Every structure is written in structure tokens, then in C-alpha cells.
Amino acid sequence: MSSCLNWDMSSEKLEALQDEYASLYETMKSKLENQLPHYRGEEKKRLIRDVERSTEEANLLLQEMEEELKMAPPTYRGQTLSRLRGYHKELDAVQRATQLASQLGYSTRTDLLGQPEPWGAAAGADRDMSSVSAQRTQVLQGTEHLGRTSESLARSHRIALETENIGHDIIDELGTQHDQLDRTRGRLVDTGENLSKSRKILNSMSRRLVTNKLLLSCIIILELAILGTVVYLKFFKK
């Protein structure tokens, strides 16, 4: 009973951890997809650092989930472990996108050397614009890949939930069949007991029938003896 109560409490904590992770992941995804492409310089670096800190927090949440799963029943543990693998894939995609943005953010001429000299302003601006364009393209590609990974994980999550529901239906059906088999076994036991009682009654009736036949035979023999005695005394003894 205490183990069930402990698992109920752990289950509630696990659900709370999953909700917290989902909120944190959506925040990181929004920053990478919606905010990062529009930031430059220090703002971009600060946003990347925020995402990296959030990634560390998400990893800690996943570690807590794994600890809580150690007390889970085997069926629930398998389903949730597949979900955790999906969470790890999501975080890997976020980390790859963050690393890509970080590398691109620190490799431009403006970030490394500052503004170009006045005499080369036009050429430097062209190079910086080209670098910024390439950077934006690569970041957008990274965020698109992150979006596709999220959609794939969402589909996998839906399939896992559908499989879980099918498993619950099968377990319920097996439980119903088990109850039916128990009732059938009970009826068979009752039938066997009734057959045993009927056999005892038939044996008793058979013994009584044999006894009655013996008594009847004795009576017939006795009557014949009496009749013979009467005939002998009446006709032969004078």
C-alpha cells in the first residue's frame, strides 16, 4: 500500500516535471525561431546565453524525470522512457541550433575587429552584408531543421499516445475475458459438485434397490415354505 502511495506522489511530480520541461522547451524554441534572426551583436549573444542556460535547466529536469522513473511500474516506465528519448532529441536539436548561431555570431568581421576604416567603408559594408546574409540563411536553415524535428517528435508522441491507448484497451479486454473465465470456472466447479451429489444419490438408490430385492426374495421364500408346510400338514400327515 505504501509503495502505491509513493508511486502516486512520484507520478504527480513526474507530470509536473514534464509540464515544466514543455514550457521551457517552447520558450527556447520561440527564442530561436522568432527572436534570434532579428538580433545583432550583444543582444544576440545575450539571447544565445539565455538559451544555453535554459538548455542546462532542461537537462536537469530530464535527469530528475529519469530518477523518478526508477520507482515507476514496468509498463508506465517503458512508455515514459520513449517520451524521454524524444525530449533528449529535442534538446540536441536546440543545442545544435544554439551552437550554430553562436559560431556564426562570433565569426563576422564586425564582431571580431569592430567597424572598418573609413577609406574601406563601402567594401567592408558589402562584405559585412554578405556575411550577415549568409549568417541569416544558415540560422534560418537551423531553425527550420529544429521545426521539422519538433514536428517529427510531435508525430512520434501522438503515435506513442495512440499505442498507449490501444494497450490500455487490450488490457481492459483481457481483464474482462479473465473475469468471464473465472465465472466459467466457478460454474464448472458447481456442476462438478452437483454431479458428485447426484452420483452419491444414485449409489444410495442402487443399494436400496438391491436390499429391497433381497427382502422380497426372502419374503417369497418364507411364504413358499409356509404354503408347503400347510399343504403337507393338510394332505399328507394324518
ROTI-935060 format. One record per residue: residue in three letters; x, y, z of N, C-alpha, C in turn. Coordinates in pm, whole numbers, m for minus. Atoms other than C-alpha are relative to their C-alpha. Layout:
PT,paba,nc1,nc2,nc3,cac1,cac2,cac3,cc1,cc2,cc3
PT,ALA,X,Y,Z,X,Y,Z,X,Y,Z
...
END
This chain:
PT,paba,nc1,nc2,nc3,cac1,cac2,cac3,cc1,cc2,cc3
PT,MET,84,m121,0,0,0,0,87,125,0
PT,SER,m87,m116,m5,281,240,87,72,22,m132
PT,SER,m68,m15,130,458,165,m244,m93,65,m101
PT,CYS,96,m63,92,138,257,m432,m11,149,27
PT,LEU,8,m142,m33,114,585,m241,125,74,m46
PT,ASN,m124,m64,44,480,660,m312,1,20,m150
PT,TRP,0,m16,146,432,596,m683,m100,107,m43
PT,ASP,97,m105,35,119,817,m692,64,137,16
PT,MET,m66,m129,m22,324,1102,m545,108,23,m106
PT,SER,m104,m14,102,612,1033,m787,m62,29,m136
PT,SER,67,m24,127,367,1024,m1077,m42,145,m14
PT,GLU,38,m141,4,234,1367,m987,123,89,m22
PT,LYS,m123,m79,17,590,1502,m957,53,m14,m143
PT,LEU,m48,22,136,680,1344,m1294,m81,81,m100
PT,GLU,84,m80,89,384,1510,m1464,34,149,12
PT,ALA,m38,m141,m19,483,1844,m1309,133,29,m70
PT,LEU,m130,m20,67,840,1799,m1438,m18,5,m152
PT,GLN,24,m1,145,709,1720,m1788,m63,132,m44
PT,ASP,61,m129,34,491,2030,m1787,104,113,4
PT,GLU,m103,m103,m10,784,2242,m1671,96,m7,m118
PT,TYR,m91,16,115,1007,2096,m1943,m67,51,m128
PT,ALA,69,m43,122,742,2156,m2212,m4,153,m10
PT,SER,2,m146,m1,709,2522,m2109,138,57,m33
PT,LEU,m138,m48,24,1088,2566,m2106,40,m22,m145
PT,TYR,m37,30,138,1128,2399,m2445,m70,96,m97
PT,GLU,72,m93,88,859,2616,m2606,63,139,6
PT,THR,m66,m131,m12,1034,2926,m2469,129,2,m81
PT,MET,m125,6,77,1370,2816,m2615,m28,m2,m150
PT,LYS,33,10,142,1211,2727,m2946,m46,134,m55
PT,SER,46,m132,44,1037,3066,m2967,117,98,m14
PT,LYS,m116,m90,8,1363,3249,m2895,83,m28,m124
PT,LEU,m84,35,115,1550,3057,m3165,m70,30,m132
PT,GLU,69,m14,127,1281,3076,m3431,m49,143,m25
PT,ASN,67,m129,20,1121,3415,m3371,87,122,35
PT,GLN,m75,m116,m47,1374,3638,m3192,143,5,m55
PT,LEU,m140,2,37,1725,3523,m3285,29,59,m139
PT,PRO,m32,m55,133,1707,3607,m3661,m1,153,m5
PT,HIS,14,m145,3,1627,3971,m3573,101,71,91
PT,TYR,m93,m60,m94,1902,4025,m3311,140,8,m60
PT,ARG,m137,m18,46,2257,4150,m3370,89,34,121
PT,GLY,m96,m43,m99,2571,4199,m3164,m25,m54,139
PT,GLU,11,40,m139,2539,4194,m2787,m136,m60,33
PT,GLU,133,55,m26,2165,4134,m2792,m7,m147,m42
PT,LYS,m2,138,50,2221,3821,m2997,80,m91,94
PT,LYS,m81,80,m92,2498,3699,m2765,m75,m27,130
PT,ARG,75,16,m124,2280,3760,m2462,m114,m101,m16
PT,LEU,109,95,25,1990,3568,m2618,54,m144,m8
PT,ILE,m60,133,10,2220,3276,m2701,36,m53,138
PT,ARG,m34,43,m135,2345,3267,m2341,m126,m40,77
PT,ASP,126,37,m65,1983,3264,m2218,m47,m138,m43
PT,VAL,43,132,50,1903,2968,m2441,90,m110,55
PT,GLU,m91,100,m54,2216,2785,m2322,m32,m30,147
PT,ARG,38,23,m140,2114,2837,m1957,m130,m81,7
PT,SER,126,76,1,1763,2713,m2038,24,m145,m40
PT,THR,m32,138,38,1916,2407,m2206,55,m78,118
PT,GLU,m53,67,m120,2109,2326,m1888,m114,m31,98
PT,GLU,114,26,m88,1789,2363,m1683,m84,m116,m52
PT,ALA,79,109,58,1606,2133,m1925,69,m134,21
PT,ASN,m73,124,m25,1881,1872,m1892,m16,m46,145
PT,LEU,22,35,m141,1845,1885,m1513,m140,m56,21
PT,LEU,137,52,m11,1469,1835,m1548,m8,m143,m52
PT,LEU,1,136,55,1527,1529,m1766,68,m98,95
PT,GLN,m66,87,m98,1767,1388,m1507,m94,m31,117
PT,GLU,96,24,m108,1502,1434,m1237,m108,m97,m44
PT,MET,101,94,51,1248,1257,m1458,53,m144,1
PT,GLU,m59,134,1,1485,962,m1500,8,m58,141
PT,GLU,m5,48,m139,1528,940,m1122,m139,m42,47
PT,GLU,137,33,m41,1151,945,m1068,m49,m128,m66
PT,LEU,45,119,74,1103,672,m1330,49,m130,61
PT,LYS,m54,122,m60,1309,427,m1124,m104,m68,90
PT,MET,104,58,m86,1004,378,m897,m128,m31,m76
PT,ALA,122,18,79,755,351,m1184,m22,m147,m32
PT,PRO,28,137,46,576,25,m1283,61,m23,m137
PT,PRO,m68,28,127,736,m152,m1582,m74,52,m122
PT,THR,73,m44,119,454,m71,m1828,8,152,m16
PT,TYR,m7,m145,6,450,300,m1742,141,47,m29
PT,ARG,m139,m40,20,831,313,m1735,39,m6,m147
PT,GLY,m35,12,141,862,188,m2094,m59,111,m84
PT,GLN,64,m107,77,613,441,m2230,68,134,25
PT,THR,m58,m130,m32,771,733,m2045,144,9,m46
PT,LEU,m138,m3,49,1125,632,m2141,4,37,m148
PT,SER,4,m40,142,1029,658,m2509,m27,149,m13
PT,ARG,25,m144,1,895,1005,m2433,125,79,38
PT,LEU,m124,m67,m40,1221,1098,m2258,102,0,m113
PT,ARG,m91,1,115,1419,988,m2562,m37,111,m99
PT,GLY,43,m111,85,1209,1232,m2763,43,134,55
PT,TYR,m43,m126,m61,1285,1508,m2514,150,22,m23
PT,HIS,m144,m14,23,1659,1438,m2547,29,40,m144
PT,LYS,m20,m38,140,1633,1461,m2925,m34,147,m22
PT,GLU,35,m142,10,1457,1796,m2891,113,88,52
PT,LEU,m108,m81,m57,1732,1929,m2664,125,m4,m87
PT,ASP,m116,8,90,2001,1800,m2901,m17,96,m118
PT,ALA,26,m92,111,1836,1994,m3185,17,145,44
PT,VAL,m16,m137,m52,1820,2308,m2969,147,34,19
PT,GLN,m143,m26,m23,2187,2273,m2872,75,19,m132
PT,ARG,m66,m16,129,2292,2227,m3234,m31,137,m60
PT,ALA,37,m130,54,2097,2535,m3339,69,113,77
PT,THR,m66,m103,m82,2243,2734,m3047,149,10,m33
PT,GLN,m142,0,34,2599,2627,m3129,24,63,m137
PT,LEU,m14,m57,134,2549,2715,m3494,m15,151,6
PT,ALA,21,m145,m11,2412,3059,m3405,116,66,73
PT,SER,m112,m57,m75,2695,3113,m3156,125,12,m88
PT,GLN,m116,m3,89,2963,3023,m3410,m13,109,m105
PT,LEU,21,m102,101,2811,3244,m3675,3,140,61
PT,GLY,7,m130,m63,2758,3525,m3427,137,56,34
PT,TYR,m132,m47,m38,3127,3544,m3331,101,m2,m116
PT,SER,m96,13,110,3280,3495,m3678,m9,113,m102
PT,THR,8,m110,95,3173,3814,m3855,112,101,25
PT,ARG,m109,m98,m11,3425,4091,m3920,m34,107,102
PT,THR,40,m105,m94,3225,4342,m3719,20,m45,143
PT,ASP,m12,49,m136,3218,4122,m3407,146,m14,42
PT,LEU,m139,25,m36,3592,4044,m3422,86,127,m1
PT,LEU,m93,m113,20,3754,4369,m3546,m64,135,21
PT,GLY,65,m130,m12,3497,4639,m3493,m33,55,m138
PT,GLN,38,m62,126,3393,4885,m3764,121,16,m91
PT,PRO,m112,m17,92,3613,4904,m4080,43,145,m8
PT,GLU,m53,m135,17,3832,5204,m4159,m85,78,m99
PT,PRO,85,m79,89,3659,5498,m4334,32,m19,m147
PT,TRP,m32,7,143,3855,5455,m4656,m52,m130,m61
PT,GLY,52,126,58,3727,5099,m4696,m142,m26,41
PT,ALA,135,20,m54,3376,5157,m4572,m92,m72,m97
PT,ALA,93,60,97,3196,5061,m4892,30,m148,m17
PT,ALA,m35,142,19,3393,4740,m4946,m30,m80,126
PT,GLY,27,71,m124,3369,4648,m4577,m148,m22,22
PT,ALA,145,15,m16,2995,4711,m4574,m53,m111,m89
PT,ASP,46,107,90,2948,4485,m4876,35,m136,57
PT,ARG,m38,128,m56,3147,4209,m4710,m84,m34,122
PT,ASP,80,25,m119,2958,4251,m4383,m144,m37,m36
PT,MET,137,32,41,2620,4249,m4559,m7,m142,m55
PT,SER,m3,136,53,2718,3931,m4744,13,m101,113
PT,SER,m17,91,m114,2834,3771,m4419,m128,m10,82
PT,VAL,126,m1,m75,2515,3876,m4239,m107,m79,m74
PT,SER,100,74,79,2304,3737,m4524,24,m150,10
PT,ALA,m31,143,m12,2488,3405,m4513,m33,m50,140
PT,GLN,31,38,m138,2455,3402,m4136,m149,m20,19
PT,ARG,145,10,m14,2082,3467,m4153,m53,m125,m70
PT,THR,45,118,73,2039,3193,m4414,27,m127,80
PT,GLN,m34,120,m76,2222,2937,m4202,m83,m11,128
PT,VAL,83,4,m121,2033,3035,m3886,m143,m42,m34
PT,LEU,136,38,41,1702,3008,m4071,m6,m148,m34
PT,GLN,m3,142,29,1804,2668,m4200,2,m82,129
PT,GLY,m4,69,m128,1889,2563,m3844,m135,0,70
PT,THR,131,m6,m65,1555,2685,m3711,m104,m82,m76
PT,GLU,91,85,76,1370,2514,m3997,22,m147,34
PT,HIS,m30,139,m39,1550,2191,m3911,m55,m29,139
PT,LEU,55,16,m135,1452,2245,m3547,m151,m16,m6
PT,GLY,145,12,13,1091,2297,m3652,m42,m136,m53
PT,ARG,34,132,54,1091,1979,m3861,22,m109,104
PT,THR,m25,98,m107,1246,1787,m3572,m112,2,103
PT,SER,109,m12,m98,978,1920,m3336,m127,m65,m54
PT,GLU,120,61,59,701,1819,m3578,12,m152,m1
PT,SER,m20,144,0,854,1472,m3614,m18,m59,140
PT,LEU,16,46,m137,874,1437,m3237,m145,7,45
PT,ALA,142,m10,m34,515,1557,m3203,m78,m116,m60
PT,ARG,66,115,61,404,1291,m3451,32,m128,75
PT,SER,m39,119,m76,603,1028,m3262,m74,m4,134
PT,HIS,71,m6,m129,442,1148,m2938,m147,m41,m18
PT,ARG,139,39,25,93,1116,m3091,m11,m150,m23
PT,ILE,4,145,25,172,766,m3216,18,m77,130
PT,ALA,m21,66,m129,302,672,m2871,m127,5,85
PT,LEU,124,m10,m77,m19,801,m2711,m106,m94,m56
PT,GLU,96,92,60,m232,608,m2962,34,m144,36
PT,THR,m41,136,m38,m27,294,m2893,m32,m27,146
PT,GLU,31,15,m143,m69,354,m2520,m149,m25,20
PT,ASN,145,19,m13,m447,384,m2561,m41,m140,m47
PT,ILE,31,135,48,m458,65,m2768,41,m104,104
PT,GLY,m44,92,m103,m254,m110,m2498,m97,m5,118
PT,HIS,97,m3,m110,m500,7,m2231,m128,m76,m38
PT,ASP,120,71,45,m794,m121,m2440,22,m151,4
PT,ILE,m29,144,0,m625,m460,m2481,3,m53,143
PT,ILE,m5,43,m140,m555,m479,m2107,m140,m9,59
PT,ASP,138,5,m49,m920,m394,m2031,m73,m122,m54
PT,GLU,67,116,60,m1040,m660,m2276,49,m130,62
PT,LEU,m53,121,m65,m806,m919,m2125,m55,m15,141
PT,GLY,58,7,m133,m935,m826,m1781,m143,m53,m3
PT,THR,138,48,14,m1294,m880,m1899,m3,m149,m29
PT,GLN,m6,142,32,m1203,m1216,m2051,43,m82,122
PT,HIS,m42,71,m121,m1027,m1312,m1727,m117,m18,96
PT,ASP,118,11,m86,m1345,m1235,m1531,m96,m106,m53
PT,GLN,89,100,59,m1551,m1443,m1776,52,m141,25
PT,LEU,m58,132,m26,m1309,m1735,m1738,m17,m40,146
PT,ASP,21,30,m142,m1331,m1707,m1359,m143,m44,26
PT,ARG,141,38,m19,m1712,m1718,m1375,m27,m139,m59
PT,THR,19,132,61,m1700,m2016,m1613,61,m110,86
PT,ARG,m64,97,m88,m1455,m2196,m1382,m87,m25,124
PT,GLY,88,15,m115,m1692,m2129,m1090,m121,m86,m33
PT,ARG,115,81,39,m1986,m2273,m1283,40,m146,m18
PT,LEU,m47,138,17,m1779,m2582,m1373,19,m68,135
PT,VAL,m18,57,m133,m1689,m2632,m1007,m136,m35,61
PT,ASP,135,28,m51,m2059,m2605,m909,m60,m122,m68
PT,THR,53,114,74,m2152,m2851,m1184,64,m130,47
PT,GLY,m67,119,m51,m1886,m3096,m1061,m53,m42,135
PT,GLU,55,33,m132,m2020,m3073,m707,m140,m61,m13
PT,ASN,135,56,20,m2375,m3132,m831,6,m141,m54
PT,LEU,m15,135,53,m2258,m3435,m1030,41,m98,109
PT,SER,m42,87,m111,m2087,m3574,m720,m119,m34,90
PT,LYS,119,26,m82,m2409,m3534,m519,m95,m96,m71
PT,SER,89,88,76,m2611,m3697,m798,53,m143,0
PT,ARG,m59,134,m1,m2367,m3991,m809,m23,m68,135
PT,LYS,24,57,m132,m2400,m4038,m434,m145,m44,16
PT,ILE,142,34,m9,m2780,m4034,m460,m30,m126,m79
PT,LEU,22,118,82,m2775,m4288,m743,57,m126,67
PT,ASN,m58,116,m70,m2541,m4518,m545,m88,m43,117
PT,SER,87,33,m112,m2769,m4493,m244,m128,m69,m48
PT,MET,121,62,56,m3076,m4574,m457,28,m142,m48
PT,SER,m34,134,47,m2893,m4869,m611,13,m97,116
PT,ARG,m12,88,m117,m2807,m5012,m267,m138,m33,58
PT,ARG,135,24,m52,m3167,m4967,m152,m76,m97,m89
PT,LEU,69,91,92,m3293,m5143,m464,45,m144,20
PT,VAL,m51,136,m24,m3067,m5443,m404,m53,m54,132
PT,THR,53,42,m131,m3175,m5452,m38,m147,m40,m11
PT,ASN,142,31,18,m3540,m5442,m138,m20,m132,m73
PT,LYS,12,126,74,m3487,m5726,m387,29,m120,91
PT,LEU,m32,109,m93,m3323,m5939,m117,m114,m25,98
PT,LEU,111,15,m93,m3603,m5868,127,m120,m67,m66
PT,LEU,112,57,74,m3863,m5950,m137,23,m149,m26
PT,SER,m32,141,23,m3684,m6276,m219,m19,m81,129
PT,CYS,17,70,m128,m3673,m6370,149,m147,m20,34
PT,ILE,144,10,m29,m4043,m6298,187,m65,m107,m87
PT,ILE,58,101,91,m4129,m6507,m120,38,m141,45
PT,ILE,m45,132,m47,m3917,m6798,8,m73,m39,127
PT,LEU,70,29,m125,m4077,m6769,352,m145,m39,m26
PT,GLU,139,33,33,m4428,m6768,203,m11,m138,m64
PT,LEU,2,134,62,m4345,m7073,m12,21,m108,106
PT,ALA,m22,98,m106,m4214,m7252,296,m126,m21,84
PT,ILE,123,9,m78,m4530,m7172,490,m107,m76,m79
PT,LEU,100,68,83,m4750,m7283,199,29,m149,m10
PT,GLY,m36,142,8,m4557,m7609,165,m31,m72,130
PT,THR,29,61,m130,m4591,m7675,537,m148,m24,18
PT,VAL,146,14,m11,m4964,m7612,526,m51,m115,m86
PT,VAL,43,109,91,m5012,m7848,228,40,m134,57
PT,TYR,m49,128,m57,m4801,m8119,393,m85,m38,118
PT,LEU,79,34,m118,m4991,m8096,720,m143,m36,m35
PT,LYS,140,23,33,m5329,m8098,550,m18,m127,m79
PT,PHE,26,110,92,m5288,m8372,291,85,m123,28
PT,PHE,m87,118,m13,m5001,m8596,389,15,m48,142
PT,LYS,m17,43,m139,m4990,m8609,767,m137,m27,61
PT,LYS,127,37,m61,m5280,m8799,921,25,m83,123
END
